[in-house]
Amino acid sequence: MKLTIQGTARLSKRVLSRLRHRMTASRMPALRSNTAASPNGTPPPQGDCEPGSDARFQAFVEEKLDRDAYLFNNPDVKAAGVDPVEHWLKWGIDEGRSMAPRTDVVIGDMDHIEGASWQYFRWKGRPVAVRVRRPIGRILDQIAEQAEFDLGIVAAGAKAIGNLREFDATDLLARDGVHVSRIFESLSVVPRTVVATPFLCTGGAEKYVADLVQTLGDSVAEPILVVVTEATEKESAGWEALNILAPLKRHEVMFWRDACGPGHAQAAVFARFLNALRPNTIIINNSRVGLDAVAQFGRGLSQYAKIFCTFFSLGVNGIGAPYGARFPRRTLSYAAALTDNARMADTLERMWGGIRGPGVVELPAKAMLIDETTFAARLARRSPRWANPDRHRRWLWVSRVEPFKGTDILAALAQLRRADEFDVYGPVHGSLAQLGLSAPNIHHKGVLENVPAADFIDYDGFIFTSLFEGMPNVVLEMSQHALPLILADVGGLRGTFDDSAVKFVGHQHHAVETAAAFSAAMDAVCGSTGADVERMIGAAYRQVVARHSPAAYSQNVKTIFGLESD
């Protein structure tokens, strides 16, 4: 009998050997080195990268990206009908989406990347490091050893063992080098509120969180910690000069990548940090590591803290604003979904309202308002322009200059209205020529440092062509300039404005069709009497005051966060 067991055990070990080979060679293929690393595993200097790195990296991704897993884990991509490789190279790599199981990808800063297991590439001018973590061989050895005493362990066969469930644990290689003392020594006080946001820059999400921090700070005399999870302190240089971020200067700001080191992208490391602080309130604002921490460890974190995760939009078929499409179903059990517009709130309720948890909360954005006297003066200054039927038509367009903001619509509109002039303000992502904005009647005027203080007296109206939004702050700001507003019907705009206050334009199937609809709305404004235009502009001003005033915002914050009312 003993000989029979030993013989069977030897057979089991051979089976397990084949299983191990399948799991390491087939299921988790090793990476072939395309760019040699230095002996100590650090990335080679950028100058050492060969020409054509984009092509080599694309070929590498086409071979290694797990298409089935990518579509399964990203239903928004599947619903949009986009090729997984194309989507990952265009958007997924920057959004932090996994290209395959057990695969880590880091782009940009390589300061914290160590180890010979990393492979190095370049993509679109940026360094990229990729690592595939092999399954732990000792686990398979244990299965083989256990088979000597319990043959049933291999009865399930190679297919079952090869598809054992995997549970993500903290990456010990990343934890080795986490600067624990530096993290906590950098804090002057123990915060009662922690806000995680990826960047300190000019943007709607950044203004939203800055306004929230300001109101919370004014309402409770407790320390607030702002954790910048993506940008380093060097990359954020000059943020103190940005007007919209001024409220953050009153509170402690920590740059997570600088303080944490190699483990900055690990959700478990960030969750341990939050757990050690034990704040009363945690606010996650577009932070990938923060959302991952709530999704994976929210049950524990929510035992002592109220957690809020901001979601502003689903984008176009879930592309472009992926966090709103991917994370609510994973976080709503532990964290309230905080949004700035009624349309997104309704969508979240419709899609995931059945999940038991804190629920969905709408907090309309706060607008910078001018008083009625100043507004009336601006309105009066426009009368001479509207009274002149022969005036040269000029239109204002303010936003980030990128495809998701409807640049193809703007380009088509300029072709339809060649006698009109279009002045564009905002940072350009790419080049104007690549975006199709090279028409002679389109003029890029740079970036507006202070929209409320700008003078737009010489424009016939403001056009907003964005493909998707939450609640765009720039529209709220433009309502204070006594301009006719011609807006794409997106995001939460209808939650603030009605048809008496603005001209809404619905998106059509093609940019040219949408541009024609915008042109018709512009003609309607130009053909209106001065009195009609004044009534429309006045209605827009009053509707913004009613919904987005500092007083209304403050009361909403107190209600949502359980603070005492005045």
C-alpha positions, 0 to 999 in steps of 0.5 A: 500500500505504501509503495502504491501511494508513493508511486501515485505521489510521484505521478502527481508531482509530474502532473504538478510539474506540467501544471506549473509549466502551463501556469508560468509559460502559458497563462502568465507568459514571461516578458521578452526583453525588448530594451536591456536594463542596466545591471542593477535593474534601473531604467536606461537613460532616455537617450539610450532608447532606440528610434521606433520605440512607439512601434516596438511598444505597440507590438509588445502591447498587441502581443501581451494585452489580454483582450478578453480580460480587458473587455470583461473588466471594462464593460464600458469599453466593450459597450463602446465597441472599441478595440482593446489594444487601441483603447488601452494605447489611447486612453487606458494607459493614462487612466491606469487600466490593467492591460493583463492580469499580474501586469504593472505599468508605470509611465513618466517618472521612473525615480521609484522603479527598481528591480531587474523584472521591469522592462523599459520602453518609450511611448509618445515621447514618455518612458514606460516601464512594464513588469509581469509578476509570475505566480509564486512557485512555492504554492504549486510545490505545496500542492504537490507535497499535499498530494502525497497525503490527499490525492483528492487535491489533484482530482480536479485536474490541470484546468481547475488548478490552472485557474485557481482564483487569485486575490490581489495582495500588497506588492511586497517589492513596492512596499520595500522602500515605502518611507513610513517615517517620512509620511507621518513626520511630514504631518504637523497635525492629525487631520480629521478630514482627508481629501485625495485629489490627483493634481493641483492645476486649473480644472473643474474637478480641482475647483470643486474640491477647493471650494469644498475644502474652503467651506468645510474649513470655515464650518468646522475648526478641525484640520484638513489634509489634502493628499495630492496622489498623482503629481509630485511637488516638483510637477505642481510647482506654482500651484499656490498662484492659481486663484481657484486653489487659494483655499488649499493654502490654508490647509496642509498639503501632502504630495503622496508620491514624494512622501510614499516612494515606490508604493505610491500606486498601491491601494493597500499602502494608501488604505493603510495610511488612511487607517492609521490616521483614522479621520472622520471624513474621507473625500476621494476626488478623481484619485485612482489610488484613492478609488482603488483603496475604497473599492478594495478596503472600503468596508474597513475604512467606513467603520470610522469615517464617512467616505465620499467619492466624486463622479461627474460624468460617464463620458461618451459611452464610458470613454473619457471619464472612466471613473464614473463608469467603472467605480460606482458599483465597487464603491457605493457599498461603502462610500456616498457618490458625490456629484455636481449635477442632477443628470449624473445623480439620476444616472447613478441612481438608475444604474446602481441605486439598488446597491445598499450603502450611503447612496448618491448625493448631489452638491451643485458647484459654487459659482463666483457671482457678481452683484446685480448692479455690476451685472446691470452695468455690463448688460447696458454696455452691450446695448450699442452692439446689439443695436448695430445690425451691420456689426462683425459677428464675433464668438467666444469659445473657452475650454481646454482645447481637446477633442472631447470639448467638441473641437471638430464641431468648432472647426465645422462651425467656422467653415459654415460661418466664414464671415464670423470670427471665433476667438478660442481661449484655453490650453491646447492639447496637441496642436491646433492643426491636428485638432482641425482648428487652422481655419483663418477665422479661428484665433487662439488667444491663449489661456485666461488667467482670471475669467471673472475679471476678463472683458468680453464686451466685443462678443456676440455670444458664448458657444460651448460645444463639449461632448460631455460634462458634469457641471462646467464651471466656465458656463457658470462664469460666463453667465456673469458676463451678460453674454448670450449662452449657446450650449451643448445640451450635456451634463447638468446644464439643464439642472441650472438653466431652462430654455428661457435662459440659454439656447440648447443644442443637442448633439447629432450623429456627425460633427457637421450636423451638430455644427449646423444646429449651433449655427441655427441657434446663433442665427436665432440669437442674432435675429432677436431684438435687444429686449429679447436678448436682455431677457434671456441673459437676465434669466441665465444670471438669476438661475445661476444665483438661485442654484450656485450662490455661495450661501446655497452652496454652504447650506448644501455642504452643511446638510450633506456632511452633517454639520450644524446649520447657522 
